[in-house]
């Protein structure tokens, strides 16, 4: 737990450390605003975290929507520098609903 001095002042407070809150906070910080992100969970990332949904089975709960992630955000936040990559599935792993 982080303790914040009550005399600290912020230009923006983001409630929720999900992926949208984190991206917003990053843009605000880059614009020169002193920004605070509040998250109630022990981990940030919201729906975009890998969690154990069943004993011994971990899954990235929203990995299927990675294709919706805007390319300019990937570029602006320099995510590839921090290890972000999209792995394409081989076509033979995809199948149609018959």
C-alpha positions in Angstrom: 0.0 0.0 0.0 1.3 3.5 -0.9 0.7 6.3 1.5 0.0 9.7 0.0 0.8 12.9 1.9 -2.4 14.8 2.4 -0.6 18.0 1.3 0.1 16.5 -2.1 -1.8 18.1 -5.0 -2.7 16.5 -8.2 -3.9 17.9 -11.5 -5.8 14.7 -12.3 -6.9 11.7 -10.4 -7.8 8.5 -12.3 -10.1 6.1 -10.5 -9.3 2.6 -11.7 -6.0 1.2 -12.8 -7.3 -0.8 -15.7 -5.8 -0.5 -19.2 -7.8 2.5 -20.1 -7.0 4.3 -16.9 -3.3 3.6 -17.2 -3.2 4.8 -20.8 -5.1 8.0 -19.8 -2.7 8.6 -16.9 0.3 8.1 -19.2 -1.0 10.7 -21.7 -1.8 13.2 -18.9 1.6 12.7 -17.3 3.3 13.3 -20.7 1.3 16.5 -21.0 2.9 17.7 -17.8 0.0 17.1 -15.4 0.7 15.6 -12.0 -1.4 12.5 -12.0 -2.5 9.9 -9.4 -4.0 6.5 -10.3 -6.2 4.8 -7.7 -6.8 1.0 -7.9 -8.6 -1.1 -5.3 -7.1 -4.4 -6.4 -3.6 -5.7 -5.7 -2.7 -5.5 -9.4 -3.2 -3.0 -12.1 -4.4 -3.7 -15.7 -8.1 -4.4 -15.1 -9.4 -7.0 -17.6 -6.0 -7.2 -19.3 -4.2 -9.2 -16.6 -3.3 -12.9 -16.6 -5.1 -14.6 -13.8 -5.6 -18.1 -12.5 -9.3 -18.7 -13.4 -9.2 -22.4 -12.4 -6.6 -24.1 -10.2 -3.5 -24.4 -12.4 -5.0 -22.7 -15.4 -3.9 -19.1 -16.1 -5.4 -17.1 -18.9 -5.2 -13.5 -20.2 -8.9 -12.7 -19.9 -9.1 -10.2 -22.8 -6.2 -11.4 -25.1 -8.8 -11.9 -27.8 -9.3 -8.1 -28.2 -5.6 -7.2 -28.7 -6.4 -6.5 -32.3 -8.6 -3.6 -31.2 -5.6 -2.0 -29.4 -5.0 1.3 -31.3 -1.5 1.3 -33.0 -0.9 4.9 -32.0 -1.1 4.0 -28.3 1.4 1.2 -28.8 3.7 3.8 -30.5 3.1 6.7 -28.2 3.7 4.7 -25.0 6.7 2.9 -26.6 5.2 -0.4 -25.5 7.5 -2.5 -27.7 10.5 -1.2 -25.8 9.0 -2.8 -22.7 8.4 -6.2 -24.3 4.9 -5.7 -25.8 4.3 -7.9 -28.8 1.4 -9.5 -30.5 1.9 -13.1 -31.4 -0.2 -14.2 -34.4 -1.8 -17.6 -34.3 -1.0 -20.0 -37.1 -3.9 -20.2 -39.5 -4.2 -23.9 -39.0 -5.0 -23.2 -35.3 -8.1 -21.3 -36.4 -11.3 -23.1 -37.3 -14.7 -22.2 -38.5 -17.8 -22.8 -36.6 -19.6 -25.5 -38.6 
